[in-house]
Amino acid sequence: MVILTKVADGISATNGTPNERVLKCPSCGQSYKLAYGETERYHLDAWLRKADAVLRKSHKQNSHETNVLELR
């Protein structure tokens, strides 16, 4: 499972996992944590590209009002 959660004041909405990356929205700098499982780490490049697209779309639609963004 791959989850993209908003980071507010340095704290994300989910507990820390060993496999995670902090990403920033390219439009506004809002931080999000990309957490992924062991099986997804082999496809991390693809997940990072998807996360970038989802962050851009979220910024345009609602300026990051939701805490968790879906990656499909």
GUTORDO-497936 format. One record per residue: residue in one letter; y negated, x, z negated of N, C-alpha, C in turn; residue number from 1. Coordinates in steps of 0.2 Angstrom, whole numbers. Each point is the difference from the previous one (the first is absolute). Example, Ala and Ser with C-alpha at 12.3 -4.5 7.8 and 13.67 -1.06 7.14 Angstrom:
residues 2
<atom><residu>A</residu><n_y>28</n_y><n_x>66</n_x><n_z>-39</n_z><ca_y>-6</ca_y><ca_x>-4</ca_x><ca_z>0</ca_z><c_y>-6</c_y><c_x>4</c_x><c_z>0</c_z><num>1</num></atom>
<atom><residu>S</residu><n_y>-5</n_y><n_x>-2</n_x><n_z>4</n_z><ca_y>-6</ca_y><ca_x>4</ca_x><ca_z>-1</ca_z><c_y>-5</c_y><c_x>-4</c_x><c_z>-3</c_z><num>2</num></atom>
//
This chain:
residues 72
<atom><residu>M</residu><n_y>6</n_y><n_x>4</n_x><n_z>0</n_z><ca_y>-6</ca_y><ca_x>-4</ca_x><ca_z>0</ca_z><c_y>-6</c_y><c_x>4</c_x><c_z>0</c_z><num>1</num></atom>
<atom><residu>V</residu><n_y>-5</n_y><n_x>-2</n_x><n_z>4</n_z><ca_y>-7</ca_y><ca_x>4</ca_x><ca_z>0</ca_z><c_y>-5</c_y><c_x>-5</c_x><c_z>-2</c_z><num>2</num></atom>
<atom><residu>I</residu><n_y>-4</n_y><n_x>3</n_x><n_z>-5</n_z><ca_y>-6</ca_y><ca_x>-5</ca_x><ca_z>-2</ca_z><c_y>-6</c_y><c_x>4</c_x><c_z>0</c_z><num>3</num></atom>
<atom><residu>L</residu><n_y>-5</n_y><n_x>-3</n_x><n_z>2</n_z><ca_y>-7</ca_y><ca_x>3</ca_x><ca_z>0</ca_z><c_y>-4</c_y><c_x>-4</c_x><c_z>-5</c_z><num>4</num></atom>
<atom><residu>T</residu><n_y>-2</n_y><n_x>3</n_x><n_z>-5</n_z><ca_y>-4</ca_y><ca_x>-3</ca_x><ca_z>-6</ca_z><c_y>-7</c_y><c_x>3</c_x><c_z>-1</c_z><num>5</num></atom>
<atom><residu>K</residu><n_y>-5</n_y><n_x>-4</n_x><n_z>-2</n_z><ca_y>-7</ca_y><ca_x>2</ca_x><ca_z>-1</ca_z><c_y>0</c_y><c_x>4</c_x><c_z>-6</c_z><num>6</num></atom>
<atom><residu>V</residu><n_y>-4</n_y><n_x>5</n_x><n_z>0</n_z><ca_y>-1</ca_y><ca_x>4</ca_x><ca_z>-6</ca_z><c_y>-7</c_y><c_x>-1</c_x><c_z>-2</c_z><num>7</num></atom>
<atom><residu>A</residu><n_y>-1</n_y><n_x>-3</n_x><n_z>-6</n_z><ca_y>-7</ca_y><ca_x>-1</ca_x><ca_z>-3</ca_z><c_y>-1</c_y><c_x>4</c_x><c_z>-6</c_z><num>8</num></atom>
<atom><residu>D</residu><n_y>-5</n_y><n_x>4</n_x><n_z>-1</n_z><ca_y>-2</ca_y><ca_x>4</ca_x><ca_z>-5</ca_z><c_y>6</c_y><c_x>5</c_x><c_z>-2</c_z><num>9</num></atom>
<atom><residu>G</residu><n_y>3</n_y><n_x>2</n_x><n_z>6</n_z><ca_y>5</ca_y><ca_x>5</ca_x><ca_z>-1</ca_z><c_y>7</c_y><c_x>-3</c_x><c_z>-2</c_z><num>10</num></atom>
<atom><residu>I</residu><n_y>1</n_y><n_x>-6</n_x><n_z>-1</n_z><ca_y>6</ca_y><ca_x>-3</ca_x><ca_z>-2</ca_z><c_y>2</c_y><c_x>-5</c_x><c_z>6</c_z><num>11</num></atom>
<atom><residu>S</residu><n_y>6</n_y><n_x>0</n_x><n_z>2</n_z><ca_y>3</ca_y><ca_x>-4</ca_x><ca_z>5</ca_z><c_y>3</c_y><c_x>-6</c_x><c_z>-4</c_z><num>12</num></atom>
<atom><residu>A</residu><n_y>2</n_y><n_x>-6</n_x><n_z>4</n_z><ca_y>3</ca_y><ca_x>-6</ca_x><ca_z>-3</ca_z><c_y>7</c_y><c_x>1</c_x><c_z>-1</c_z><num>13</num></atom>
<atom><residu>T</residu><n_y>3</n_y><n_x>5</n_x><n_z>2</n_z><ca_y>7</ca_y><ca_x>1</ca_x><ca_z>-1</ca_z><c_y>1</c_y><c_x>7</c_x><c_z>-4</c_z><num>14</num></atom>
<atom><residu>N</residu><n_y>6</n_y><n_x>0</n_x><n_z>-3</n_z><ca_y>2</ca_y><ca_x>6</ca_x><ca_z>-4</ca_z><c_y>1</c_y><c_x>6</c_x><c_z>5</c_z><num>15</num></atom>
<atom><residu>G</residu><n_y>-1</n_y><n_x>6</n_x><n_z>-2</n_z><ca_y>1</ca_y><ca_x>6</ca_x><ca_z>4</ca_z><c_y>8</c_y><c_x>1</c_x><c_z>2</c_z><num>16</num></atom>
<atom><residu>T</residu><n_y>1</n_y><n_x>2</n_x><n_z>6</n_z><ca_y>6</ca_y><ca_x>2</ca_x><ca_z>3</ca_z><c_y>0</c_y><c_x>7</c_x><c_z>2</c_z><num>17</num></atom>
<atom><residu>P</residu><n_y>6</n_y><n_x>3</n_x><n_z>0</n_z><ca_y>0</ca_y><ca_x>7</ca_x><ca_z>3</ca_z><c_y>-2</c_y><c_x>1</c_x><c_z>7</c_z><num>18</num></atom>
<atom><residu>N</residu><n_y>1</n_y><n_x>-5</n_x><n_z>4</n_z><ca_y>-2</ca_y><ca_x>0</ca_x><ca_z>7</ca_z><c_y>-6</c_y><c_x>-4</c_x><c_z>1</c_z><num>19</num></atom>
<atom><residu>E</residu><n_y>-6</n_y><n_x>3</n_x><n_z>0</n_z><ca_y>-6</ca_y><ca_x>-3</ca_x><ca_z>1</ca_z><c_y>-6</c_y><c_x>4</c_x><c_z>3</c_z><num>20</num></atom>
<atom><residu>R</residu><n_y>-4</n_y><n_x>-3</n_x><n_z>4</n_z><ca_y>-6</ca_y><ca_x>4</ca_x><ca_z>3</ca_z><c_y>-6</c_y><c_x>-5</c_x><c_z>-1</c_z><num>21</num></atom>
<atom><residu>V</residu><n_y>-6</n_y><n_x>4</n_x><n_z>-2</n_z><ca_y>-6</ca_y><ca_x>-4</ca_x><ca_z>0</ca_z><c_y>-4</c_y><c_x>0</c_x><c_z>7</c_z><num>22</num></atom>
<atom><residu>L</residu><n_y>-1</n_y><n_x>-6</n_x><n_z>2</n_z><ca_y>-4</ca_y><ca_x>0</ca_x><ca_z>7</ca_z><c_y>-7</c_y><c_x>-3</c_x><c_z>-2</c_z><num>23</num></atom>
<atom><residu>K</residu><n_y>-4</n_y><n_x>1</n_x><n_z>5</n_z><ca_y>-7</ca_y><ca_x>-3</ca_x><ca_z>-1</ca_z><c_y>-1</c_y><c_x>-4</c_x><c_z>7</c_z><num>24</num></atom>
<atom><residu>C</residu><n_y>-4</n_y><n_x>-5</n_x><n_z>-1</n_z><ca_y>-2</ca_y><ca_x>-4</ca_x><ca_z>6</ca_z><c_y>-5</c_y><c_x>4</c_x><c_z>4</c_z><num>25</num></atom>
<atom><residu>P</residu><n_y>2</n_y><n_x>1</n_x><n_z>6</n_z><ca_y>-5</ca_y><ca_x>4</ca_x><ca_z>4</ca_z><c_y>-7</c_y><c_x>-3</c_x><c_z>1</c_z><num>26</num></atom>
<atom><residu>S</residu><n_y>-1</n_y><n_x>-7</n_x><n_z>-1</n_z><ca_y>-6</ca_y><ca_x>-3</ca_x><ca_z>1</ca_z><c_y>-4</c_y><c_x>0</c_x><c_z>-7</c_z><num>27</num></atom>
<atom><residu>C</residu><n_y>3</n_y><n_x>0</n_x><n_z>-6</n_z><ca_y>-4</ca_y><ca_x>-1</ca_x><ca_z>-6</ca_z><c_y>2</c_y><c_x>5</c_x><c_z>-5</c_z><num>28</num></atom>
<atom><residu>G</residu><n_y>5</n_y><n_x>3</n_x><n_z>0</n_z><ca_y>3</ca_y><ca_x>5</ca_x><ca_z>-5</ca_z><c_y>3</c_y><c_x>-3</c_x><c_z>-6</c_z><num>29</num></atom>
<atom><residu>Q</residu><n_y>2</n_y><n_x>-7</n_x><n_z>1</n_z><ca_y>4</ca_y><ca_x>-3</ca_x><ca_z>-6</ca_z><c_y>7</c_y><c_x>3</c_x><c_z>0</c_z><num>30</num></atom>
<atom><residu>S</residu><n_y>2</n_y><n_x>2</n_x><n_z>-6</n_z><ca_y>6</ca_y><ca_x>4</ca_x><ca_z>-1</ca_z><c_y>6</c_y><c_x>-5</c_x><c_z>0</c_z><num>31</num></atom>
<atom><residu>Y</residu><n_y>6</n_y><n_x>2</n_x><n_z>3</n_z><ca_y>6</ca_y><ca_x>-4</ca_x><ca_z>-1</ca_z><c_y>6</c_y><c_x>5</c_x><c_z>-1</c_z><num>32</num></atom>
<atom><residu>K</residu><n_y>5</n_y><n_x>-3</n_x><n_z>-3</n_z><ca_y>6</ca_y><ca_x>5</ca_x><ca_z>-1</ca_z><c_y>5</c_y><c_x>-3</c_x><c_z>4</c_z><num>33</num></atom>
<atom><residu>L</residu><n_y>3</n_y><n_x>4</n_x><n_z>4</n_z><ca_y>6</ca_y><ca_x>-1</ca_x><ca_z>4</ca_z><c_y>6</c_y><c_x>2</c_x><c_z>-4</c_z><num>34</num></atom>
<atom><residu>A</residu><n_y>4</n_y><n_x>-5</n_x><n_z>-2</n_z><ca_y>6</ca_y><ca_x>2</ca_x><ca_z>-4</ca_z><c_y>6</c_y><c_x>-2</c_x><c_z>4</c_z><num>35</num></atom>
<atom><residu>Y</residu><n_y>5</n_y><n_x>5</n_x><n_z>1</n_z><ca_y>6</ca_y><ca_x>-1</ca_x><ca_z>4</ca_z><c_y>6</c_y><c_x>2</c_x><c_z>-3</c_z><num>36</num></atom>
<atom><residu>G</residu><n_y>6</n_y><n_x>-2</n_x><n_z>2</n_z><ca_y>6</ca_y><ca_x>1</ca_x><ca_z>-3</ca_z><c_y>3</c_y><c_x>7</c_x><c_z>3</c_z><num>37</num></atom>
<atom><residu>E</residu><n_y>6</n_y><n_x>2</n_x><n_z>-2</n_z><ca_y>3</ca_y><ca_x>6</ca_x><ca_z>2</ca_z><c_y>2</c_y><c_x>-1</c_x><c_z>8</c_z><num>38</num></atom>
<atom><residu>T</residu><n_y>2</n_y><n_x>-6</n_x><n_z>2</n_z><ca_y>2</ca_y><ca_x>-1</ca_x><ca_z>7</ca_z><c_y>-6</c_y><c_x>0</c_x><c_z>4</c_z><num>39</num></atom>
<atom><residu>E</residu><n_y>-5</n_y><n_x>-2</n_x><n_z>-2</n_z><ca_y>-6</ca_y><ca_x>0</ca_x><ca_z>4</ca_z><c_y>-4</c_y><c_x>6</c_x><c_z>1</c_z><num>40</num></atom>
<atom><residu>R</residu><n_y>2</n_y><n_x>5</n_x><n_z>-4</n_z><ca_y>-4</ca_y><ca_x>6</ca_x><ca_z>0</ca_z><c_y>2</c_y><c_x>4</c_x><c_z>7</c_z><num>41</num></atom>
<atom><residu>Y</residu><n_y>5</n_y><n_x>-1</n_x><n_z>3</n_z><ca_y>2</ca_y><ca_x>3</ca_x><ca_z>6</ca_z><c_y>-4</c_y><c_x>-3</c_x><c_z>6</c_z><num>42</num></atom>
<atom><residu>H</residu><n_y>-4</n_y><n_x>-5</n_x><n_z>-1</n_z><ca_y>-4</ca_y><ca_x>-4</ca_x><ca_z>5</ca_z><c_y>-7</c_y><c_x>0</c_x><c_z>-2</c_z><num>43</num></atom>
<atom><residu>L</residu><n_y>-2</n_y><n_x>5</n_x><n_z>-4</n_z><ca_y>-7</ca_y><ca_x>0</ca_x><ca_z>-3</ca_z><c_y>-5</c_y><c_x>0</c_x><c_z>5</c_z><num>44</num></atom>
<atom><residu>D</residu><n_y>0</n_y><n_x>4</n_x><n_z>5</n_z><ca_y>-5</ca_y><ca_x>0</ca_x><ca_z>5</ca_z><c_y>-1</c_y><c_x>-7</c_x><c_z>3</c_z><num>45</num></atom>
<atom><residu>A</residu><n_y>5</n_y><n_x>-4</n_x><n_z>1</n_z><ca_y>-1</ca_y><ca_x>-6</ca_x><ca_z>3</ca_z><c_y>-3</c_y><c_x>-5</c_x><c_z>-5</c_z><num>46</num></atom>
<atom><residu>W</residu><n_y>2</n_y><n_x>1</n_x><n_z>-6</n_z><ca_y>-3</ca_y><ca_x>-5</ca_x><ca_z>-5</ca_z><c_y>-8</c_y><c_x>2</c_x><c_z>-1</c_z><num>47</num></atom>
<atom><residu>L</residu><n_y>-1</n_y><n_x>6</n_x><n_z>0</n_z><ca_y>-7</ca_y><ca_x>2</ca_x><ca_z>0</ca_z><c_y>-5</c_y><c_x>-3</c_x><c_z>5</c_z><num>48</num></atom>
<atom><residu>R</residu><n_y>3</n_y><n_x>0</n_x><n_z>6</n_z><ca_y>-3</ca_y><ca_x>-3</ca_x><ca_z>6</ca_z><c_y>-1</c_y><c_x>-7</c_x><c_z>-1</c_z><num>49</num></atom>
<atom><residu>K</residu><n_y>5</n_y><n_x>-3</n_x><n_z>-2</n_z><ca_y>0</ca_y><ca_x>-8</ca_x><ca_z>-2</ca_z><c_y>-5</c_y><c_x>-1</c_x><c_z>-5</c_z><num>50</num></atom>
<atom><residu>A</residu><n_y>0</n_y><n_x>4</n_x><n_z>-6</n_z><ca_y>-5</ca_y><ca_x>-1</ca_x><ca_z>-5</ca_z><c_y>-7</c_y><c_x>1</c_x><c_z>2</c_z><num>51</num></atom>
<atom><residu>D</residu><n_y>-2</n_y><n_x>5</n_x><n_z>5</n_z><ca_y>-6</ca_y><ca_x>0</ca_x><ca_z>2</ca_z><c_y>-3</c_y><c_x>-6</c_x><c_z>4</c_z><num>52</num></atom>
<atom><residu>A</residu><n_y>5</n_y><n_x>-3</n_x><n_z>4</n_z><ca_y>-2</ca_y><ca_x>-6</ca_x><ca_z>4</ca_z><c_y>-1</c_y><c_x>-6</c_x><c_z>-5</c_z><num>53</num></atom>
<atom><residu>V</residu><n_y>4</n_y><n_x>0</n_x><n_z>-5</n_z><ca_y>0</ca_y><ca_x>-6</ca_x><ca_z>-5</ca_z><c_y>-7</c_y><c_x>1</c_x><c_z>-4</c_z><num>54</num></atom>
<atom><residu>L</residu><n_y>-2</n_y><n_x>6</n_x><n_z>-2</n_z><ca_y>-6</ca_y><ca_x>1</ca_x><ca_z>-3</ca_z><c_y>-6</c_y><c_x>-2</c_x><c_z>4</c_z><num>55</num></atom>
<atom><residu>R</residu><n_y>0</n_y><n_x>2</n_x><n_z>6</n_z><ca_y>-6</ca_y><ca_x>-2</ca_x><ca_z>5</ca_z><c_y>0</c_y><c_x>-7</c_x><c_z>1</c_z><num>56</num></atom>
<atom><residu>K</residu><n_y>6</n_y><n_x>-4</n_x><n_z>1</n_z><ca_y>0</ca_y><ca_x>-7</ca_x><ca_z>1</ca_z><c_y>-3</c_y><c_x>-3</c_x><c_z>-7</c_z><num>57</num></atom>
<atom><residu>S</residu><n_y>3</n_y><n_x>2</n_x><n_z>-6</n_z><ca_y>-2</ca_y><ca_x>-3</ca_x><ca_z>-6</ca_z><c_y>-8</c_y><c_x>1</c_x><c_z>-1</c_z><num>58</num></atom>
<atom><residu>H</residu><n_y>-3</n_y><n_x>5</n_x><n_z>2</n_z><ca_y>-7</ca_y><ca_x>1</ca_x><ca_z>-1</ca_z><c_y>-4</c_y><c_x>-4</c_x><c_z>4</c_z><num>59</num></atom>
<atom><residu>K</residu><n_y>2</n_y><n_x>-1</n_x><n_z>7</n_z><ca_y>-3</ca_y><ca_x>-5</ca_x><ca_z>4</ca_z><c_y>1</c_y><c_x>-7</c_x><c_z>-2</c_z><num>60</num></atom>
<atom><residu>Q</residu><n_y>5</n_y><n_x>-2</n_x><n_z>-3</n_z><ca_y>2</ca_y><ca_x>-7</ca_x><ca_z>-1</ca_z><c_y>-3</c_y><c_x>-2</c_x><c_z>-7</c_z><num>61</num></atom>
<atom><residu>N</residu><n_y>1</n_y><n_x>4</n_x><n_z>-5</n_z><ca_y>-3</ca_y><ca_x>-3</ca_x><ca_z>-7</ca_z><c_y>-2</c_y><c_x>6</c_x><c_z>-4</c_z><num>62</num></atom>
<atom><residu>S</residu><n_y>-2</n_y><n_x>5</n_x><n_z>2</n_z><ca_y>-3</ca_y><ca_x>6</ca_x><ca_z>-4</ca_z><c_y>5</c_y><c_x>1</c_x><c_z>-6</c_z><num>63</num></atom>
<atom><residu>H</residu><n_y>6</n_y><n_x>0</n_x><n_z>1</n_z><ca_y>5</ca_y><ca_x>3</ca_x><ca_z>-5</ca_z><c_y>0</c_y><c_x>-5</c_x><c_z>-6</c_z><num>64</num></atom>
<atom><residu>E</residu><n_y>0</n_y><n_x>-6</n_x><n_z>1</n_z><ca_y>0</ca_y><ca_x>-5</ca_x><ca_z>-6</ca_z><c_y>7</c_y><c_x>0</c_x><c_z>-4</c_z><num>65</num></atom>
<atom><residu>T</residu><n_y>5</n_y><n_x>1</n_x><n_z>4</n_z><ca_y>7</ca_y><ca_x>0</ca_x><ca_z>-3</ca_z><c_y>2</c_y><c_x>7</c_x><c_z>-3</c_z><num>66</num></atom>
<atom><residu>N</residu><n_y>4</n_y><n_x>-1</n_x><n_z>-5</n_z><ca_y>2</ca_y><ca_x>6</ca_x><ca_z>-3</ca_z><c_y>6</c_y><c_x>4</c_x><c_z>3</c_z><num>67</num></atom>
<atom><residu>V</residu><n_y>4</n_y><n_x>-4</n_x><n_z>3</n_z><ca_y>6</ca_y><ca_x>2</ca_x><ca_z>4</ca_z><c_y>0</c_y><c_x>-2</c_x><c_z>7</c_z><num>68</num></atom>
<atom><residu>L</residu><n_y>1</n_y><n_x>5</n_x><n_z>4</n_z><ca_y>0</ca_y><ca_x>-1</ca_x><ca_z>8</ca_z><c_y>7</c_y><c_x>1</c_x><c_z>2</c_z><num>69</num></atom>
<atom><residu>E</residu><n_y>2</n_y><n_x>-5</n_x><n_z>5</n_z><ca_y>7</ca_y><ca_x>0</ca_x><ca_z>3</ca_z><c_y>0</c_y><c_x>5</c_x><c_z>6</c_z><num>70</num></atom>
<atom><residu>L</residu><n_y>5</n_y><n_x>4</n_x><n_z>0</n_z><ca_y>2</ca_y><ca_x>4</ca_x><ca_z>5</ca_z><c_y>6</c_y><c_x>-2</c_x><c_z>4</c_z><num>71</num></atom>
<atom><residu>R</residu><n_y>-1</n_y><n_x>-2</n_x><n_z>6</n_z><ca_y>6</ca_y><ca_x>-3</ca_x><ca_z>4</ca_z><c_y>2</c_y><c_x>5</c_x><c_z>6</c_z><num>72</num></atom>
//
